[in-house]
């Protein structure tokens, strides 16, 4: 059951983020969301094929069955580095009830909020 929940979240969370970012950045002027998801699906297939070829070559070159895992670690580190440098976080838009009162960076305001002074 937990596997089903995890799989559903994996399949839908990124797409929800993609739709939100698409509208937030007003990309309707550039193209449609249908085009974005179509291109994403095509690139996903191409990357899967290339990954298989790269891993096969690495396995033959190193003569070890751990080569796919070594490749995965390398691409994980490269991908993580790219995400840290290029992606901005999407926290969503706060509602009126979620907006903080006053300037939270001001220590006096923060102390008043915490201690009720």
N, C-alpha and C positions, 0 to 999 in steps of 0.2 A: 504494500500500500504506500509506504514512504517513497519507494522507487517511482511509483506513478505520479505522486505529488511533485517529486524532484524533477522528473522528466517534463511535466507540464510547465513548471516554473522555468526550466531551462529553455523551453520552446517559446514561451510567451513574454518573458521579462525583457529580453533584448528588443523584440518587436514593439513592445509598448514604449520603450525608451526611444526607439527609432521614430515612431509616429509623433511622440512629444517633441523631439528635437526638430523634426521636419517642419512642424507647424510653428515652433518657437523661432526658428531661423527664417521663416517665411520663404521656404524653398519652392512653394507652389509656382512662383514666377519662373523658376529654372526648369522644372519638370514635374512629373506626377509621382505620387507615392508608389503607384503601380510600377513605374519604371525603376525606381530605387530598389524595390523588393525583387524585381525581375533580374536586375544586374547583380544584386547580392546573391541570389540563388545560382546564377551562372558562375560567378567568381568562386563561390563555395565549392562547386563541382570541379572547377579547374584546379583550385588549390588542393583538393583531395587527391586528384590524379597526380599532380606534381609532388605532393608529399610522399605518395607511394613510390614514385620513381626515385626520389632522393634517398629514401630509406633503403630501398633495394640496392642502390649503388653503394651506400654507406656500409650495408651489411656485407656485400661482396668485397669491398675494399678492406674492411677491418677483419673479416673472417670471424666475426663474433655475433651472437644473437642479441647482444645488448646494444648494438648500434642504433636501432630505432629509438630506444630510450635516451641515449646520448643526444641524438638529433632533437628529440622532443624537449630536452632540457635547454639546449642551445636556442631553439626557436621560442621557447617560453620566456627566456631571459630577454631576447631581442624584442619580443612583443610587449613584455612588461615595460621595458625602457621606452618604447615608442608611446605606449599609453600614458606613462608618467609625463612625457614631454609634450604630447600633442592634444590629449583629450581634456575637455573641461567637464567639471562635475555638474550634473543636472539635479538640483535639489527640489525642483518644482517651485511653484509660486505659493507663498504663505497666504493663508486666508486672514481675514480681519482679526479673528480670535487668536491666531498664532503669532501675529506681529508683536515683537517685544515693545514694551513701553520705555521710552527714553533711549539714551545712548548706552548700550551695554559695555562699551569700551571705557566708559567713565567709571572709575572705581567707586566713587561716592554713590552713583546711581545703582551700581551693582550691589553695594553693601546695603542700601536702603531696600532693595528688592529682596535680598536674602534675609536680612535681619529685621525687616519691617520698621526701620528707623526713619 
